[in-house]
């Protein structure tokens, strides 16, 4: 036998090496992520798919086995690699080693050390599993996550004097307090929905918690899987869905309640520049490319055309909490069902703003709104960005030259020069200029504003609604900022006013990307409008609560965290709704008798449409 091994030693070593490499791949200890994963390992089972594809589609499947079996197999791998190491070393000492023997000895010694590390990891798993068994059901995973958050936040007072604690009877187990973000968010949502009908308010509270905790990110926009991730039973999930889809609530009532709630806390301070409070407006679209009979379309830059989308008009007030600039939404405008076009929605939005605009409020908007539309609805105070090729006319007639037809319109004003058909169209000289300096990176920076006063639309005659155009030149940017307003304000104030419009852009960002409402799978006529509205409201709530709480770092690399909605959403994702939070008496399940009502398919009220 010994002679045979010496004769065929190279083949034996290679076969043993291949077998151990394959066997080592069977065991890869995953990180412990909870009590369920502790007693498990992973088997890398490469399986060819049934469609004839090859290695690119091979997958890994988890297999749950006892820790004892995993530990035994780990010792088998360790013994095998140690045997290879000793055998190859003996062969090299006996008759000198070839190049493949040196390489095999290096690989075998490394694999032996790796296998010993895996044995140590499995032993640590055993210790953690024993600790979980000792804890039993006294501490849940959510409570453990809350303890970790509090420890990271540093809310525990280290140098406080310890007070004697009276022993409590074992029967009176008091649940630990909820973490600060969970408690703060739960109180905000409960106060928001308290005034809604009984039963509906409970469902709305759970639905909003599902949104702000980012459950739609994991379910990729599916509502029922997101509700089940909260731990709701099937009947509870259906009640929450019924409250969302069929409840007697309106988004206008929730927005009014949210404004009162924020103003009552006194943390949000509304901005006032040049004597005016800012009201920013915008349009946003939730893309629904597969929705049948989608009423509206919205332009998508990546596609270069308008795509099916649920479009909403946004009206927000602008303020700040601490150093964080925040929007406070006041209205969400739906499209008119009788005229489902974006142009009709813009007119409806501007009409709503003009009707509710206070004397000390100024509407700020981007270039998506035309100057002609603003003047048509009679908007008194606005600041709008213009396109680079915008033109206007003087509000007075030029002097008659004595020949031809007398002029009916004023001289054409072109604020910025441009090229047309290879010819350069010169800019009209400004009526006046202003200069001021700001500090940028410790150095003074000079800005210039050019004004053209008392203008009308290029197709209008003198006497029509007038406005001013200002071009703000900033050396940090290639193109100037071109604005139009009927107010007589200086260039520095106008630049600051337009910069304060940007918080309105944060609402769609928080609703779509932060909480995962960009993908939607609702199809009823009312639901397709309600889900974007609630998503935008949830984004505003998440942004406000994050701003008034201490910022939570996402990891050791986040050395200077900011109070952003994304960081708060990460904290809320792994935590359930606080069970120990005292809810108002109105927020409860409605005790209605439903035993006499039909259930399931018998309860459907669908009727076949006449031919």
C-alpha positions as CSV (number, residue, x, y, z in Angstrom):
1,X,0.0,0.0,0.0
2,X,2.8,2.4,0.9
3,X,4.6,1.6,-2.4
4,X,1.4,2.3,-4.3
5,X,1.0,5.7,-2.5
6,X,4.6,6.6,-3.3
7,X,4.1,5.6,-6.9
8,X,0.8,7.5,-7.4
9,X,1.4,10.2,-4.8
10,X,1.0,13.1,-7.3
11,X,-2.4,11.9,-8.4
12,X,-3.5,11.2,-4.8
13,X,-2.5,14.7,-3.7
14,X,-4.2,16.4,-6.6
15,X,-7.4,14.4,-6.0
16,X,-7.4,15.2,-2.3
17,X,-6.8,18.9,-3.1
18,X,-9.7,19.0,-5.4
19,X,-12.0,17.3,-2.9
20,X,-11.1,19.6,-0.1
21,X,-11.5,22.8,-2.2
22,X,-15.0,21.6,-3.2
23,X,-15.8,20.6,0.4
24,X,-14.6,24.0,1.8
25,X,-17.0,25.7,-0.6
26,X,-19.9,23.9,1.1
27,X,-19.4,25.9,4.2
28,X,-19.4,29.7,4.3
29,X,-20.5,31.1,7.6
30,X,-22.9,34.1,7.0
31,X,-23.0,37.0,9.5
32,X,-25.4,36.6,12.3
33,X,-28.5,38.7,11.6
34,X,-30.9,37.5,14.3
35,X,-32.1,34.5,16.1
36,X,-33.5,32.8,13.0
37,X,-30.2,32.8,11.2
38,X,-28.1,31.6,14.1
39,X,-28.7,27.9,13.7
40,X,-28.0,27.8,9.9
41,X,-25.2,27.6,7.4
42,X,-25.1,28.0,3.6
43,X,-24.5,25.4,1.0
44,X,-23.2,26.7,-2.3
45,X,-25.2,24.4,-4.5
46,X,-24.5,25.3,-8.1
47,X,-27.4,24.0,-10.1
48,X,-27.9,24.4,-13.8
49,X,-31.2,25.9,-14.9
50,X,-33.7,24.0,-16.8
51,X,-33.6,26.2,-19.9
52,X,-30.3,25.0,-21.1
53,X,-28.3,28.0,-19.9
54,X,-24.8,27.5,-18.4
55,X,-22.7,28.7,-15.6
56,X,-23.8,32.3,-15.7
57,X,-27.2,31.4,-14.2
58,X,-26.0,29.0,-11.5
59,X,-27.4,30.0,-8.1
60,X,-26.6,29.5,-4.4
61,X,-29.3,28.1,-2.1
62,X,-29.5,28.2,1.7
63,X,-29.9,25.0,3.7
64,X,-30.6,25.1,7.4
65,X,-28.7,22.5,9.4
66,X,-27.9,22.1,13.1
67,X,-24.8,23.9,14.4
68,X,-23.4,20.6,15.6
69,X,-23.3,19.2,12.1
70,X,-21.7,22.4,10.8
71,X,-19.1,22.2,13.5
72,X,-18.3,18.5,12.8
73,X,-17.9,19.2,9.1
74,X,-15.6,22.1,9.9
75,X,-13.3,19.8,11.9
76,X,-13.3,17.4,9.0
77,X,-12.1,20.1,6.7
78,X,-9.5,21.2,9.2
79,X,-8.2,17.6,9.6
80,X,-8.0,17.2,5.8
81,X,-6.0,20.3,5.2
82,X,-3.7,19.5,8.1
83,X,-3.2,16.1,6.6
84,X,-2.3,17.6,3.2
85,X,0.1,20.0,4.8
86,X,1.9,17.3,6.8
87,X,2.0,14.8,3.8
88,X,3.4,17.4,1.4
89,X,5.9,18.5,3.9
90,X,7.1,14.9,4.6
91,X,7.4,14.3,0.8
92,X,9.5,17.4,0.3
93,X,11.8,16.5,3.3
94,X,12.1,12.9,2.1
95,X,13.1,13.3,-1.6
96,X,13.0,17.1,-2.4
97,X,9.9,19.0,-3.6
98,X,8.9,19.9,-7.1
99,X,7.4,23.3,-7.9
100,X,3.9,22.0,-7.6
101,X,4.7,20.6,-4.1
102,X,5.8,24.1,-2.9
103,X,2.6,25.7,-4.2
104,X,0.4,22.9,-2.7
105,X,2.1,23.3,0.6
106,X,1.4,27.1,0.6
107,X,-2.3,26.6,-0.3
108,X,-2.8,23.8,2.2
109,X,-1.4,25.7,5.1
110,X,-3.5,28.8,4.2
111,X,-6.6,26.7,3.9
112,X,-5.9,25.0,7.2
113,X,-5.7,28.3,9.0
114,X,-8.9,29.5,7.2
115,X,-10.8,26.4,8.3
116,X,-9.7,26.9,11.9
117,X,-11.1,30.5,11.8
118,X,-14.4,29.0,10.6
119,X,-14.4,26.6,13.5
120,X,-13.9,29.6,15.8
121,X,-16.8,31.5,14.1
122,X,-19.1,28.5,14.6
123,X,-18.2,28.4,18.3
124,X,-19.1,32.1,18.6
125,X,-22.4,31.3,17.0
126,X,-23.0,28.6,19.6
127,X,-22.3,31.2,22.3
128,X,-24.8,33.7,20.7
129,X,-27.4,31.0,20.3
130,X,-27.0,30.1,24.0
131,X,-27.5,33.7,24.9
132,X,-30.7,33.9,22.9
133,X,-32.0,30.8,24.6
134,X,-31.2,32.4,28.0
135,X,-33.1,35.6,27.0
136,X,-36.1,33.6,25.8
137,X,-39.0,35.9,24.9
138,X,-38.2,38.7,27.3
139,X,-36.4,40.8,24.7
140,X,-37.5,41.1,21.1
141,X,-35.4,41.9,18.1
142,X,-37.1,45.3,17.7
143,X,-36.3,46.2,21.3
144,X,-32.7,45.1,20.8
145,X,-32.5,47.4,17.8
146,X,-33.9,50.2,19.8
147,X,-31.2,49.6,22.5
148,X,-28.5,49.7,19.9
149,X,-29.9,53.0,18.5
150,X,-30.0,54.6,21.9
151,X,-26.4,53.5,22.6
152,X,-25.3,54.9,19.2
153,X,-27.2,58.2,19.8
154,X,-25.4,58.6,23.2
155,X,-28.6,59.4,25.0
156,X,-27.6,57.5,28.1
157,X,-26.2,59.8,30.8
158,X,-22.8,58.3,31.9
159,X,-21.9,60.4,34.9
160,X,-25.3,60.5,36.6
161,X,-25.7,59.3,40.1
162,X,-27.4,55.9,40.3
163,X,-30.7,56.0,42.2
164,X,-31.9,52.9,44.1
165,X,-34.5,50.9,42.1
166,X,-37.3,49.3,44.0
167,X,-37.7,45.6,43.1
168,X,-40.7,45.0,40.9
169,X,-42.8,41.9,40.9
170,X,-42.2,39.5,38.1
171,X,-45.8,39.7,36.9
172,X,-45.6,43.5,36.4
173,X,-43.2,43.6,33.4
174,X,-43.0,47.1,32.0
175,X,-42.0,47.3,28.3
176,X,-38.9,49.4,27.7
177,X,-39.5,52.9,26.2
178,X,-39.6,53.2,22.5
179,X,-36.5,54.8,20.8
180,X,-36.8,58.5,20.3
181,X,-37.3,58.5,16.5
182,X,-40.0,55.8,16.7
183,X,-41.8,57.6,19.5
184,X,-41.6,61.0,17.8
185,X,-42.8,59.7,14.5
186,X,-45.6,57.7,16.1
187,X,-46.9,60.7,18.0
188,X,-46.8,62.8,14.9
189,X,-48.8,60.3,12.8
190,X,-51.3,59.7,15.6
191,X,-52.0,63.5,16.0
192,X,-52.3,63.8,12.2
193,X,-55.0,61.2,11.7
194,X,-56.9,61.5,15.0
195,X,-59.6,63.7,13.5
196,X,-60.5,61.2,10.8
197,X,-63.4,58.7,11.2
198,X,-62.9,56.0,13.7
199,X,-61.4,52.9,12.2
200,X,-60.2,54.9,9.1
201,X,-57.8,56.8,11.3
202,X,-56.2,53.6,12.6
203,X,-55.8,52.3,9.1
204,X,-54.3,55.6,7.8
205,X,-51.9,55.6,10.7
206,X,-50.6,52.1,9.8
207,X,-50.5,53.1,6.1
208,X,-48.4,56.2,6.8
209,X,-46.1,54.2,9.1
210,X,-45.6,51.7,6.2
211,X,-44.6,54.7,4.0
212,X,-42.3,56.5,6.3
213,X,-40.5,53.3,7.4
214,X,-39.5,52.6,3.8
215,X,-41.3,49.2,3.5
216,X,-42.1,50.0,-0.1
217,X,-38.4,49.8,-0.9
218,X,-38.2,46.1,0.0
219,X,-41.5,45.2,-1.6
220,X,-40.7,47.3,-4.8
221,X,-43.9,49.2,-4.5
222,X,-46.3,46.4,-3.6
223,X,-48.6,47.5,-0.8
224,X,-49.8,44.2,0.7
225,X,-46.2,42.7,1.1
226,X,-45.2,46.0,2.6
227,X,-48.0,45.8,5.2
228,X,-47.1,42.3,6.0
229,X,-43.5,43.3,6.7
230,X,-44.9,45.4,9.5
231,X,-46.2,42.3,11.2
232,X,-49.8,42.8,10.4
233,X,-52.1,39.8,10.0
234,X,-54.1,39.2,6.9
235,X,-57.3,40.7,8.3
236,X,-55.4,43.8,9.6
237,X,-53.8,44.4,6.2
238,X,-57.2,44.3,4.5
239,X,-58.6,46.8,6.9
240,X,-55.6,49.1,6.3
241,X,-56.1,48.8,2.6
242,X,-59.8,49.5,2.9
243,X,-59.1,52.7,4.9
244,X,-56.7,53.8,2.2
245,X,-58.7,53.0,-0.8
246,X,-62.3,53.5,0.4
247,X,-62.1,55.6,3.6
248,X,-63.9,58.9,3.9
249,X,-60.9,61.1,4.1
250,X,-59.5,63.9,1.9
251,X,-55.9,64.9,1.5
252,X,-56.8,68.6,2.0
253,X,-57.9,67.8,5.5
254,X,-54.7,66.0,6.3
255,X,-52.6,68.9,4.9
256,X,-54.5,71.5,6.9
257,X,-54.0,69.4,10.1
258,X,-50.3,68.9,9.3
259,X,-49.8,72.7,8.9
260,X,-51.5,73.3,12.2
261,X,-49.5,70.6,13.9
262,X,-46.2,72.0,12.6
263,X,-47.0,75.6,13.5
264,X,-48.1,74.6,17.0
265,X,-44.8,73.0,17.8
266,X,-43.0,76.3,17.1
267,X,-39.9,74.8,15.5
268,X,-40.6,75.6,11.9
269,X,-39.9,79.3,11.1
270,X,-41.3,80.6,7.8
271,X,-38.8,82.5,5.6
272,X,-39.4,86.1,4.8
273,X,-37.2,87.9,2.2
274,X,-37.7,91.4,1.0
275,X,-40.8,91.7,3.1
276,X,-42.5,88.6,1.4
277,X,-43.2,85.1,2.5
278,X,-42.3,82.5,-0.1
279,X,-44.9,80.2,-1.7
280,X,-43.2,77.7,-4.1
281,X,-45.2,75.8,-6.6
282,X,-44.2,72.9,-9.0
283,X,-45.5,69.9,-10.9
284,X,-44.5,66.4,-10.3
285,X,-45.3,63.1,-12.0
286,X,-45.5,59.5,-10.7
287,X,-44.7,57.4,-13.8
288,X,-47.3,54.7,-14.6
289,X,-46.2,53.3,-18.0
290,X,-48.4,50.2,-17.8
291,X,-51.5,51.8,-16.3
292,X,-54.4,51.4,-18.6
293,X,-56.3,54.6,-19.4
294,X,-53.9,56.8,-17.6
295,X,-55.5,60.2,-17.6
296,X,-52.3,62.3,-17.9
297,X,-48.8,62.4,-19.3
298,X,-45.6,64.1,-18.1
299,X,-42.4,64.9,-19.8
300,X,-39.5,62.7,-18.9
301,X,-36.1,64.0,-19.8
302,X,-34.4,60.6,-20.1
303,X,-37.0,59.4,-22.7
304,X,-37.2,62.8,-24.5
305,X,-41.0,62.7,-24.6
306,X,-44.1,62.7,-22.4
307,X,-44.9,59.4,-20.7
308,X,-48.1,58.2,-18.9
309,X,-47.9,59.5,-15.3
310,X,-50.1,60.7,-12.5
311,X,-49.4,64.4,-12.3
312,X,-50.0,66.6,-9.2
313,X,-49.6,70.3,-8.6
314,X,-47.7,71.2,-5.4
315,X,-48.1,74.4,-3.4
316,X,-45.7,74.7,-0.5
317,X,-44.6,77.3,2.0
318,X,-40.9,77.6,2.7
319,X,-39.2,77.8,6.1
320,X,-36.6,76.0,8.2
321,X,-36.1,74.0,11.4
322,X,-32.7,74.9,12.8
323,X,-30.3,75.0,9.9
324,X,-32.4,72.7,7.7
325,X,-34.5,74.4,5.0
326,X,-37.9,72.6,4.7
327,X,-41.1,72.8,2.7
328,X,-44.5,72.8,4.4
329,X,-47.1,71.6,1.8
330,X,-50.5,73.4,1.8
331,X,-52.2,72.0,-1.3
332,X,-52.0,69.1,-3.7
333,X,-53.9,69.8,-6.9
334,X,-55.3,66.9,-9.0
335,X,-56.0,67.0,-12.7
336,X,-59.5,67.9,-13.8
337,X,-61.3,64.6,-14.8
338,X,-63.3,66.4,-17.5
339,X,-60.1,68.0,-19.0
340,X,-57.2,65.7,-18.1
341,X,-54.3,67.6,-19.6
342,X,-51.2,69.1,-18.1
343,X,-52.1,72.6,-19.5
344,X,-55.4,72.4,-17.7
345,X,-53.7,71.3,-14.5
346,X,-51.3,74.3,-14.7
347,X,-54.2,76.7,-15.1
348,X,-56.0,75.1,-12.2
349,X,-52.9,75.3,-10.0
350,X,-52.2,79.0,-10.8
351,X,-55.9,79.9,-10.3
352,X,-55.8,78.2,-6.8
353,X,-52.6,80.1,-5.9
354,X,-53.9,83.4,-7.1
355,X,-57.1,82.9,-5.1
356,X,-55.3,82.1,-1.8
357,X,-52.3,84.4,-2.2
358,X,-51.9,86.8,0.8
359,X,-50.7,90.4,0.6
360,X,-47.3,89.5,2.0
361,X,-46.8,86.3,-0.1
362,X,-44.8,85.8,-3.3
363,X,-45.1,82.9,-5.7
364,X,-41.8,81.5,-6.9
365,X,-41.6,78.9,-9.7
366,X,-39.2,77.5,-12.3
367,X,-39.2,77.8,-16.1
368,X,-41.9,75.1,-16.4
369,X,-44.5,77.9,-16.0
370,X,-44.8,80.4,-18.8
371,X,-45.1,84.1,-18.2
372,X,-48.2,84.3,-20.4
373,X,-50.0,81.8,-18.1
374,X,-49.1,83.8,-15.0
375,X,-50.4,87.1,-16.4
376,X,-53.6,85.4,-17.8
377,X,-54.8,84.3,-14.3
378,X,-54.0,87.7,-12.8
379,X,-51.3,86.6,-10.4
380,X,-50.2,89.8,-8.7
381,X,-46.8,88.8,-7.1
382,X,-44.6,86.2,-8.6
383,X,-41.0,85.4,-9.5
384,X,-40.5,83.0,-12.5
385,X,-37.4,81.9,-14.4
386,X,-37.3,82.5,-18.1
387,X,-35.7,80.7,-21.0
388,X,-32.5,82.0,-22.4
389,X,-34.2,83.0,-25.6
390,X,-37.0,84.9,-23.9
391,X,-38.1,88.3,-25.4
392,X,-40.5,91.0,-24.5
393,X,-41.6,94.5,-25.7
394,X,-41.5,98.0,-24.2
395,X,-44.8,99.2,-22.7
396,X,-44.8,102.3,-24.8
397,X,-44.9,103.0,-28.5
398,X,-41.7,104.1,-30.3
399,X,-41.7,107.5,-32.0
400,X,-43.4,107.6,-35.4
401,X,-40.9,108.1,-38.2
402,X,-43.4,109.7,-40.6
403,X,-43.5,106.8,-43.1
404,X,-45.5,103.6,-43.3
405,X,-48.0,102.3,-40.8
406,X,-47.8,103.7,-37.3
407,X,-46.4,101.2,-34.8
408,X,-48.8,99.3,-32.6
409,X,-46.3,97.5,-30.3
410,X,-43.3,98.6,-28.4
411,X,-39.7,97.9,-29.3
412,X,-38.5,94.3,-28.9
413,X,-36.3,93.6,-25.9
414,X,-33.9,90.7,-26.0
415,X,-32.1,90.3,-22.6
416,X,-29.5,87.8,-23.8
417,X,-27.8,87.5,-27.1
418,X,-28.1,84.3,-29.1
419,X,-27.3,82.7,-32.5
420,X,-30.0,82.0,-35.1
421,X,-29.2,80.6,-38.6
422,X,-25.6,81.4,-38.1
423,X,-26.3,85.0,-37.2
424,X,-25.7,86.6,-33.8
425,X,-28.7,88.4,-32.5
426,X,-27.4,91.1,-30.1
427,X,-28.7,91.6,-26.6
428,X,-30.7,94.8,-25.8
429,X,-28.7,97.1,-23.5
430,X,-30.0,97.1,-19.9
431,X,-31.9,100.0,-18.4
432,X,-29.8,99.8,-15.2
433,X,-27.3,97.6,-13.4
434,X,-26.6,96.6,-9.8
435,X,-23.4,95.1,-8.3
436,X,-22.8,93.5,-4.9
437,X,-20.2,91.2,-3.4
438,X,-20.5,87.9,-1.5
439,X,-18.0,85.8,0.2
440,X,-17.1,82.6,-1.5
441,X,-14.4,80.3,0.0
442,X,-13.0,83.1,2.0
443,X,-12.6,85.4,-1.1
444,X,-14.9,88.2,-2.2
445,X,-17.0,87.4,-5.3
446,X,-18.7,90.1,-7.4
447,X,-22.2,89.6,-8.9
448,X,-24.0,91.8,-11.4
449,X,-27.7,92.2,-12.1
450,X,-29.0,93.8,-15.3
451,X,-32.6,95.2,-15.4
452,X,-35.1,95.9,-18.1
453,X,-38.1,97.7,-16.6
454,X,-41.8,98.1,-17.6
455,X,-42.1,95.4,-20.2
456,X,-45.1,93.5,-21.7
457,X,-45.3,90.2,-23.6
458,X,-43.8,90.1,-27.0
459,X,-47.3,89.7,-28.6
460,X,-49.0,92.3,-26.4
461,X,-49.7,95.9,-27.0
462,X,-48.8,98.8,-24.6
463,X,-51.1,99.0,-21.7
464,X,-51.1,95.3,-21.0
465,X,-49.9,93.7,-17.7
466,X,-46.3,94.8,-17.2
467,X,-43.3,93.2,-15.5
468,X,-39.5,93.5,-15.2
469,X,-36.8,91.2,-16.4
470,X,-33.5,90.8,-14.5
471,X,-30.4,88.9,-15.6
472,X,-28.1,87.9,-12.7
473,X,-24.5,87.2,-13.8
474,X,-22.5,84.9,-11.4
475,X,-18.9,84.1,-12.4
476,X,-19.3,80.6,-11.0
477,X,-21.9,79.8,-13.7
478,X,-21.6,79.9,-17.5
479,X,-25.1,81.2,-18.2
480,X,-26.8,84.0,-16.3
481,X,-30.0,83.5,-14.3
482,X,-32.9,85.2,-16.2
483,X,-35.9,86.1,-14.0
484,X,-39.2,88.0,-14.4
485,X,-41.3,89.7,-11.7
486,X,-43.8,92.6,-11.5
487,X,-42.2,93.8,-8.3
488,X,-39.4,96.4,-7.9
489,X,-36.8,94.5,-5.9
490,X,-33.0,94.6,-5.9
491,X,-31.0,91.9,-7.6
492,X,-29.6,90.4,-4.4
493,X,-33.0,89.9,-3.0
494,X,-34.4,88.4,-6.2
495,X,-31.5,85.9,-6.3
496,X,-32.1,84.9,-2.7
497,X,-35.9,84.6,-3.3
498,X,-35.4,82.2,-6.3
499,X,-32.9,80.1,-4.3
500,X,-35.5,79.6,-1.7
501,X,-37.7,77.8,-4.2
502,X,-35.6,74.6,-4.1
503,X,-37.3,73.0,-1.0
504,X,-40.3,72.2,-3.2
505,X,-38.1,69.8,-5.1
506,X,-37.4,67.8,-1.9
507,X,-41.0,66.6,-1.7
508,X,-40.9,64.4,-4.8
509,X,-37.4,63.2,-3.8
510,X,-38.5,62.1,-0.4
511,X,-41.7,60.5,-1.7
512,X,-40.2,58.6,-4.6
513,X,-36.6,57.7,-3.7
514,X,-36.5,57.9,0.1
515,X,-39.6,55.9,0.8
516,X,-39.9,53.9,-2.4
517,X,-43.2,55.2,-3.9
518,X,-41.7,55.7,-7.3
519,X,-43.1,52.3,-8.3
520,X,-46.9,51.9,-7.8
521,X,-49.3,49.1,-8.4
522,X,-52.8,50.5,-7.8
523,X,-55.3,50.8,-10.5
524,X,-58.6,52.1,-9.2
525,X,-59.5,55.7,-10.3
526,X,-59.3,57.0,-6.7
527,X,-56.4,54.9,-5.5
528,X,-54.1,56.1,-8.3
529,X,-54.5,59.7,-7.0
530,X,-54.5,58.9,-3.3
531,X,-51.3,56.9,-3.2
532,X,-49.1,59.8,-4.7
533,X,-50.8,62.3,-2.4
534,X,-50.1,60.2,0.7
535,X,-46.5,59.5,-0.5
536,X,-45.8,63.2,-0.8
537,X,-47.3,63.9,2.6
538,X,-45.3,61.0,4.1
539,X,-42.2,62.5,2.6
540,X,-42.9,65.9,4.1
541,X,-43.5,64.3,7.5
542,X,-40.3,62.3,7.3
543,X,-38.3,65.4,6.4
544,X,-39.7,67.5,9.2
545,X,-39.3,64.8,11.9
546,X,-35.8,64.2,10.8
547,X,-34.9,67.9,11.0
548,X,-36.1,68.2,14.6
549,X,-34.3,65.0,15.9
550,X,-30.6,64.6,16.5
551,X,-28.9,63.2,13.3
552,X,-28.1,59.5,13.3
553,X,-25.0,58.4,11.4
554,X,-25.4,55.6,8.9
555,X,-22.1,54.0,10.0
556,X,-18.6,54.7,11.2
557,X,-17.8,56.5,7.9
558,X,-20.6,59.1,8.5
559,X,-18.6,61.4,10.7
560,X,-20.6,64.5,10.0
561,X,-24.3,63.4,9.7
562,X,-27.1,65.7,8.7
563,X,-30.7,65.4,9.9
564,X,-31.9,64.1,6.5
565,X,-35.0,62.0,5.8
566,X,-32.9,59.1,4.4
567,X,-31.0,58.7,7.7
568,X,-34.3,58.7,9.7
569,X,-35.9,56.2,7.3
570,X,-32.9,53.8,7.9
571,X,-33.6,53.9,11.6
572,X,-37.4,53.3,11.2
573,X,-37.0,50.5,8.7
574,X,-36.0,47.9,11.3
575,X,-38.4,49.0,14.0
576,X,-42.1,48.3,14.4
577,X,-44.7,50.8,15.4
578,X,-44.3,51.5,19.2
579,X,-46.6,49.2,21.0
580,X,-46.3,51.2,24.3
581,X,-47.3,54.5,22.7
582,X,-50.5,55.8,24.2
583,X,-52.9,56.5,21.4
584,X,-55.9,58.8,21.5
585,X,-59.2,57.2,22.3
586,X,-60.5,57.9,18.8
587,X,-57.8,55.9,17.1
588,X,-59.1,52.3,17.4
589,X,-60.7,49.6,15.4
590,X,-64.4,50.4,14.7
591,X,-66.6,47.9,16.5
592,X,-69.0,47.4,13.7
593,X,-71.1,44.2,13.3
594,X,-70.3,42.7,10.0
595,X,-71.4,39.1,10.4
596,X,-74.6,39.6,8.4
597,X,-72.7,41.1,5.4
598,X,-71.6,39.0,2.5
599,X,-67.9,38.1,2.4
600,X,-65.3,37.5,-0.4
601,X,-66.5,37.3,-4.0
602,X,-70.1,37.6,-2.8
603,X,-69.4,41.1,-1.5
604,X,-68.2,42.5,-4.9
605,X,-70.4,45.2,-6.4
606,X,-69.2,44.8,-9.9
607,X,-71.7,45.1,-12.7
608,X,-71.3,44.3,-16.3
609,X,-71.3,47.4,-18.5
610,X,-74.0,47.5,-21.1
611,X,-72.9,46.8,-24.7
